[in-house]
Amino acid sequence: MKYFIIFIYLFCVTKQRHTIELDMSNKQLQPSELPFSVPFSLSSISSPSPPSQLPPSFSQPSCPNYISHNSNSNSISSSIPSSTLSTSSGVILECPKSPEMKKRYPSLEHLQDYKQCTSTRLDVDPRTETACFIFNSVKMLFNISAQQLRDLKTNVTKAYFADDSEYENLRLGYNKRFNFYPSVIVVAVTTEDIAKTIQFCHCNKLPFVIRSGGHGYEPASTIQFGCVIELREYDNVSLNKHNNTVTVQVGATLGELLQVVNSNNYVLPTGTCVTNGVGGYSLGGGVGFYTRKYGLTIDSILNITMVDYQGSVITVNDKCNSDLFFALRGAGGNNFGVVTSITFKVYPYTPTIVFSLHFAFDSCISQNNNIVQLCAFWQKWMNRMTPNFNCDITMYAPHMPVSVSGIYIGSPTTTTTNTNTNGKLDQVPINICNDVTTNTSGNRSECNEDVRLKEEFLKLIQPLLHFKPVQFEWKQAISPIQVSEYFGTGSYARPIYQDTKHNIAYEYLPKTYFLMLVEACLNIAPEDTFTKINLMSFGGAVKDVPDTATAFPHRKAKYWIFYSAVWGIPSEKEQVRNVTWVTNVVNYANAYFPTPHAQYINFLNYSLPTDTYLISYYGQNVKRLKQVKKLYDPHNTFTFKQGIIPTDIVKQLQ
């Protein structure tokens, strides 16, 4: 009886969330709620006909390897019957009219009946009981039996259910706040796995999400009682030194990608958290210390391979499916298809200096005027700096110093020695060549180049020294691996609990804003050593790209600020305290920014208003993105809570 009551309660909560998703409500989520995305029913949506004429900036998909289902191989059908899909080989698959119910799992037949399961709960292990509950929830929500779900396992390489030992590890994403239970997790090994899973979910109207890393700040890559297409085994990395490119499957992590790139003396503009998935990170934009020099990560993308809603494999670049190429670079996450691999341009490593300065942070707000002045100076100073220079500001709890960390990239002609030089504020070397070991070749000109690099850096960094750091350290990195290691030390390598919000600044902010940030940090609990406020600069190569060249619209922004609470204790008290801190900070901060607030899609924010979130993420690119969506995913097969929806579907829902 107890389990039956619990089941009914959770079913009501789930049903409520189901309604919220369909209504696209802007309800603020509470810690105890379990949100999940549900695609709109395809059966109630008539398939739109292909547009007779596209805007001048659009082109019909017309690439040799785009598998069409029309007699004309150079066009795409937008009116394919909703009961059919194709595989990557172009073979049309039909949804079965009456699924076969073969008893392939006789020992688990009792899982189809919740009452039988609970009546024998003492005879089953906890995993089986969890599976029983999930299967029955799926039956009630989507009218899919346990046997139908089990049949998926015979059609794909790897599929895991709640009673499988691998399930528990697979279901959890990076942020452990989101404790969801998918009905099935398909670990895709081939494109056929992806196509068949899409077909299964389409035919059975089972909601699904795509996971490429699972690092989202909101639960966009996990789902309650739906299907997760997990891409972690798509992790091959291949470097081509002849044309300076690297092709990576999207299940690889940034650490795995950078290991190949950096070990061959190349760099790629990415972030510093090595456990990020390449796909999820790259398709939203990609910001890091190399950003001002080489642009966002999406600015280095040359080619993308994607599986679309019909199961076809599409090649996407500036000449082939160019409109989709625009859309995937900045809005590619779970909107248009399943991206499987990306080819990036990589850049030969040039001599680089990494550095950090630490400033005293007092527990009394009146003693922190120096920090306020530092932040106000930094925002204007960084905007005028050479693209070869980048640094950010990070503020923690008051017992921890405020840090400024960054990078200075030398010119391509500069060479390096085989030594590391550490600089200290009270002993900046005058004659550096006398303070280091000469390189093994004994070439004095190389040492002269080192001197020039370091003198340039010390001249650039001089204005920050006027703010009297308590510690200043820097070193010349002799390889890109050392650069990655220097900034990757603080990456979170384990699952954590986290809440993060942010703002993007197009204009310089007043000192009162930075005073508010200081006061907010004074309210961080001493034990929350990872909770922080971070200011990161844009400019440089980012603003050299037009706002409409990719889906990422914030090219002219000066910098962005994120407010991040991190905790490790899974308690309601800890969660409420930390989420409240973030909510209070962002509520005060929002008063300094125009509405709708500019937002970065890689830092999803489900609290944004439902009528303006697309403008916040994509700005003036929204209209074009909806047109691309209608062309490549007319049934809204790929969706999540803040996904792009074709205009005609939006009208039908209103």
N, C-alpha and C positions, 0 to 999 in steps of 0.2 A: 504494500500500500504506500509506503514511504517513497519508493522509487517512482511509483505511478504519479504521485503528487508532484515530485520534482520534474518529471517529464512534462506534465501538463503546464507547469509554470514556465519552463524553458521554452516550450513550444509557443506559448503566448508571447513571450519576449521576442522570440524569433519571428513570429508572425507580424508583430509590431514593426520590427526592423524591416521586414519584407515590404510592408506598406510604405514605410518611410523612403526606402530606396526608389520605389516606383513613383512616388509623388515628388521626388527630388527635393525633399524638405531640407531646411537649414537648421535642423535641430542640433543643439550643442550636445556632443556625446558625453555621457558620464562614465566614470571609470568602470562601473559595473556592467555597462551595456556591451553587447557583442554585435557591432555592425558588420554587414556583409553586402556585397554587390550582387544584384540579380539582373541579368540581361532582360530587356523587354521581350515579351513573347513574340516570336517571329510569326506565329500562326495568325496573329491579328493584324499583321502589317503586309500590305500588298507590295510586291517588289516593284520599285520604280523603274521606268524605262530609261535607257541611256540618254543623256542629254543630247539633243540634236545638234547643239552648237555650244562649245565651251568658250569661256572668256579667252581673249588673245594670249594671256600668259599661261594657258593650260594646253596640254597635249594629251591625246589619247594614248594609253599604254600601247606601245607598238614595238616591243623588243622581241627578237627571235626566240628567246627562252621564256617568254611569258606565255604560259599555256592557256589558250583561249578555248571556250566551249562554243564559239560561233563557227560558222563555215568559213568566215573570214578570219584568218589567223592573226591579223593585225588589229583586232578590236577586242574589247572586253565586254562580256555580257553582264549587265546589271539586273537582268530579269531571270536569272537561273531559278528554276523551281525550288522552293524552300525545302523540298523533300529530297534534294540531291546535292551531293558535294563531289569533288574530284580529289584524287590523290595527286602527288607531285608528278606522277607519270602521265597524268591527263586522263586517267580512267575514272569515269563517273561512278560514284558510289550512291546507292539509294538507301534511304532510311527504311529499315525493315517494317513492313506493315503489321506483322504479328511476330514479335521477338520469340525466338525459340527458348524454351524454358527447360533445357536439359539439366539433369541433376548432376552437375559436375562436382558439386561440393556437398555431398550428402551429410557429412558430419556437421555442417554449418546450417542445415535447413532451419533449425530452430531460431536462427538470427532473423528470419523474416517475420517472426511473430513476437512482438514485445511482451505479451503476457506470458508466453511460454518461457521466454528468456528470463524474466524476473522470477518466475516460479521455480526456476532451477539455478538461480544465481549463485547458490552455494557450490554448485558443481562446475562453474566456469571461472576462468581467471579474469582479472580486472580488464585486460585488453579486450577480451571477448565481450564482456558486458558493455564496454564503451562502444564497440563496433555495433552491438545490438541497438543501442540507443541512437547512434548515428543513422543506421540503416532505416530504422523506423521513422526518424525525423525526415529523411529524404523521401520516404514513401508518402508521408503526409503532406509535405510541402510541394513535391514535384511529381508525385505518382510514379516514382521509379522504384522498383522492387530491389531487394538485396541481390537477387539472382541476376537482374539486368546489370547492376553495377559490377558484379563478379565476372560477368561475361566480357567486360572490357579488358580484363586481365589476359584473356586469350588472344586479343587482337593487337596488343602493344608489347613492347619488349619488357618493360617494368612498370607495374602498377601496385601500389601499396594501400592497404586498408588498415583500419584502426586495430585489428587483431594481429597485424604483422609487426615483428620486432623492430623493423626499420622506421615504422610510421612516426613514432614519437619524436625522433630526432629530425625527421623531414618536415614535420608540420610546423615547427617553430621557426619564425623568421629571426632577424637580428634583434628587433625590439620586442622583448618578452612581455610588454604590456598587452599585446594582442594575442590572446590565448584562444585561437580558433581551432575548430575541428573539421577539416575538409572531409567529404565523403570518400574521396579517392585522390591519391597523389600519383600522377603519371610522371616518372622520370624518363624524359625523352632521350633516346639514343640515336634515332634516325628521324628524317623528315616525315617518313611514313607514320611514325609514332605520333607526331604532332598532328598530321592531317587526320588520322583516324580518331584521335581524341577530340579534335574540333568537330568532326562528323558526329561522334557519339553525343557530345554535349548539345550540338545543334538539333539532332533528331529527337533527343529526349528533353530538350529545353532545360538542361542542367546548367546553372551558372558556372563559369570558370574564370580563372585568372592565370596570368603568366608570371613566372618567377625567374628572374635572372639576378640572383644575389640576395634578394629579400631584405635590403637595407632601408626600406621606406620608413619615413617618419609617421606615415599613416598606413593602415592595413590594406594597401592596394595590391599586394602580391600574396595575400592569403584570403581565405573565404570560409564562412561558416556553412558547412554541409554541402558546399559545391566542390568543384574539381580544381586542383592546382596542376598546371603544366610546368613541371620543374625542369630547368635547363642546365643543372649543375654538371651533367656529364658531357655537355657541349663545351669542352674546355681546351681545345687544341689551339696552339699559338704558333704561327709560322712567319718568320722574318725573311724578307727578300732584300738582300744587301745591294743587289744590282739596281733596283729602282727605289730604294729607301722607303719601303712599305712594310707593314706588318698586318697580317690577317689573323683575326682572333675570333673564335666562337664565343658567343655571349655568355656562356656559363662559367667562363674563366673569371678569376678575381683580378683586381688591379695588381695585386702582388705577383700573381703568376704572369700577367702580361708584362709588367715592368721588369721582372727578372730576366725575361728573354730580351727585351729592348735594351735595358741598361747594361746587361752583360756584354752586349755587342757595341757598346759605346754610342748608343743613340738615346735620345730623350723623346718623350711624348707628353704633351700638356694634360695632366690628369690631376686628381686630388691626391691626398696623402694617406687616406685610409685604405690599407692594402686588402682588407676583407670585403670591400665593395665589389659587387658583380659588374663586369664590363658592360653588359647590355643595359641594365637599369640606369647605371651612372651615365653612360655615354649618350644615350638617346634623349636625355633631358637638357644637356648643355655641357656640363663638366667644367668646374672651376678649381684652380690650384695655383701654386706659386709660379708656374711657367705661363700662366694665362696672359699676362701683359706682354710677354715676348712673342708667344706663338698663337695666342687666341684661345677660345674655348676648345674643349675636346672635340666638339662637333665640327669645328672649323678645320680639323685635320682628317675628317672622314672623306674617303674617296669612293667607296663602294659599300653597298649593303645587300645582303641576301635575306629575303623574307618569305615566309609561308603565309598566303592570304586566306581569306575566309572560305575559298573553294578548295583549299588544299594544294594550290599551285605554288611553285617556287618562282619567285620574281627576283630579277637582278635590278638594283636601284642605284643610279648615279646621276651625274649632271646631264647625261645624254640619253639615258634609258629610264623611263618613268620619272622624269625630272621633277614633276609636281609632287610625287611621293617622296622624292629625295629631299625636297624643301621641308615637307611635313615631318618626316622621321627625325630630322636634325632639330630637336627641340621639343617635339611632341610625340615621339615614337613609342612611348611606353603604353602598351595595352590599348592602343587606339585604332591601329590600321591592320595589324597582323602580328605574326610571331617572327621577330627578327632572329636569325640564327647565326649570322657572322657579319663582321664589320672589317673593312680594310682601311687602315690609317696611314697617312704620311708620317714618317718619323724624321727626326732632325739630328744631324751629327752633334755630338757633345762638344761644347766649348768650355774653357776654364770657367769655373763658377765658385763664388764665395758664398757660404751660408753663415748666418749670424743670428744672434739673439741678444736683446738688451732687457734687463729687468729693473723695474722701478718700484720703490716702496709704496705699499698700499696700506694706509692707516685705517684703523677701525672707527675713527672719528671723521665724520664727513667734512668738517671744517678744515681738516689737515690734508685733504686730497685735491686742493686746487691745482697742484702740479699735474695730476692725472687729467683733470678737465682741460687744462691748457694743452697738454700733449695731444689729446684726441682732436681738439679743435684745430690745432696746427697740422696734424697728420692728414686730415681730409683734404686740405688744400695743397699741401706739400706733395702728397702722392699723386695728385691729379696732374702735376706739372713735371713729374719725374720721367726720366728715360724709360722706355718699355723694358729695358734690360734689368731694371730694378723693381723689386716688389717686396712688400712687407705687410703684415697684419698686426692688429692689436688684440690681445686676449686678456680679459679681466676675470678673476676668480673671486673666491671668498677673501675677506680682508687679511687673513693670516698668510695669504700667498701673494707674491709680487705680481704686478701687471707686467706682461711680457710683450715685446715687439720682436717678431721673428721674420726673417726674410731671406732674400736671395739676390745676388748680383751676378749677371751673366756677362762674361767677357766677350770680346770680339772674336770672330772665327780665326783670326791670325794669331791670337794669343796662344802660347803653348804652356804646358805645365811641367813641373818637376815631379819627382817621385817622393815628395815630402809633404807633410801637413804642417801648417803654421797656425798656432793658436795665438790670437791677440787678446790682450787684457787692457782695460781702460787706463791703468796706471803705468803701462809699459808698452805703448804703441811703438813698434820698431821704426827706427829712422833709416838705418841701412839694413834692409831686410835680407839682402844677400849674405851679409855677415852673420845673420842670426839663424840661417838654415843650412842644412847640408846640401852641397851642390849636387845637381842631378848626376846620374851615373854616366851620362855622356860627356860631362864636363863642359857642356856648351854654355858659355857665358851669356849668349844672346837670349837663351831660354830664361835664364834668371832675370835678365832685364825685362822680359815680357811679364814675368811674375811680379816684378816691382811695379810695373805700369798698372797691372790689374789691381794690385792691392792699394796703390796710391789713389787710383780712381775711386775705389770703394770707400776708402777712408775720407776722401773729400766729400763724397755723396752723403755719407752717414753723419757727418759732422753736426748738422743742425739738431739731430736727436740727442747728441751728447750734451747740449745746453740744458736739457731737462734733467740732468744729473742722475743717470742710472746707477744703481748700486752694484750692478754687474754688467759687463759687456764682454762677450766672447764671440769669436769668429774663426773660421778656418777655411782654407782653400781645399775644396773637394777635388781629388785627383781623378774621380770617376763618377758617372751618374748614379752608380749604386750607392756611393757615399751620400749623395744628395738625398736619395730616397730614404736611406736609413736615418739620416738626420731628422727629417720631418716625419717619418713614419713611426718613430719611437712612441708617440702618444696615441697611436691608433688603437681603438678598442678591439681586441682580438677575441673577445668572448661575448656571448649574448648578454644584453643589459636591458634595463628599463630606462626609457628615455622619452622626453617630450621636448620638441623644438619648434619654435616659431621664428619668423624673420621679417625684416623690412628691406626694401631696396631704395636707396637714396639717389634721386636725380639732381638734387640741389644740396648745397652746403647746409648743415644743420647748426642751430645756435648752441651756445654753451650750456643753456638750460637743459638741452637734450642729454648732453654728456654728463651733466650733474645728476640727472635722473638715472642714468646708467650706473654711475658710481653708487648712488643710494640703493639701487636694486641689488648690486653686488654685496653691499654691506648687510643685506638681509639673507644672504646665502648661509645655510647652516655650516658650521666648521667641518662636519663629517662629509659634506658633499664636495669632495675635492675635484670632481670632474665637471661640476656645474659651472657654466661660464657664459660670458657675452663676448662675441667675436666680431671684429670689424675687418672686412676683406675688401681690397681695392679692385676696381675694374679699370677701364681705360686701356691705353696702349693698343695692342692688336685687336682687342675686343671691339672697340668703337670704330675700327677701320672697316668693319663689315657692315653693310646696310642692314637696317632693322628688318627689312622684308626679304632678305636673302635666305634666311632660315626661319623656322618657327619660333626661335628664341628672340624676343622683341626688345630686350633691355640693354641694347648695345650702347646707348648714350648715358647709362647710369654711371654715377661716380664710384659708388661702393655699395656693399650690402652688409647688414648687421643681423646676426642670428643669436637668439636667446635659448640656451640649451640646458635643460635639467637632466642629470644622469644619476641614477641610484641603483643599488644592487640588492636591496632587501625587498622581497616580494610581499609587502604588507600594504593594506589599504591606507594606513596612516601615512606611510612614506609616499605613496602615490598621490594622495590628496595634497600633501604639503608641497611636493615638487610641481605638480600640475598647476596648483594655485599660484606658485611663484611665477611660472612662465606666463600664465594668464594675466596676472596683475602687471607684469612688465610690459607685455605687448599691448595691453589696454592703454597704458600711459603713453607708450611709444607711438601708437597709431595716430595720436593727436598731432604729431609732427609731419604726417605724410598725407598727401591728397588721396581721395577715394575715387574709384576703387583702388585699393592698395596694390601696388606692383608686387608680384610674387614669382618665385623661382620654382618651376614645376618639380625639380628634384627634391625640394623641401615642401612636399604636399601639405596643405593646410585645409582640413575638412571643415573648419569653422567659418570659411569664407561664405558670403551670401551666394545662394544657388543661382541668382540671376546675373551675377557679375564675375564668378570665379574664372570663366574663360578669358575675360578681358584682363583680369589680374595676371594670368599666366602667359597669355599670348598677344595681348594688346591689339594692334591693328591687323594682326594676322588671322584673327578668328574667322572672318568671312571666307578667306581662301582655304583654311583648314577644314571648314565644314564642307566645302565643295570637293576637296580631296577625299574626305571621309565618304561622301555620297558615291564617289566614283569607285573607290577601292573596298569599301565595306558598307554597302548600301543597306544591309539588314541590321547594322549595329551589333554584329556578332562579337566584336571585341569592345568591351566596355568596362568601366568601373565607376565609382561614385562621382568622380569629377571628369569623366571621359567626354570626348567630343562626340556629339550626336548629330546625324544628318538633319537638316532643317525640316524635311518633310515628316520625319519621325517625331520630331518635337511637336509639330502641329497636331499630329494624331493623338499625342498624349495630353494635349491641353483641353 
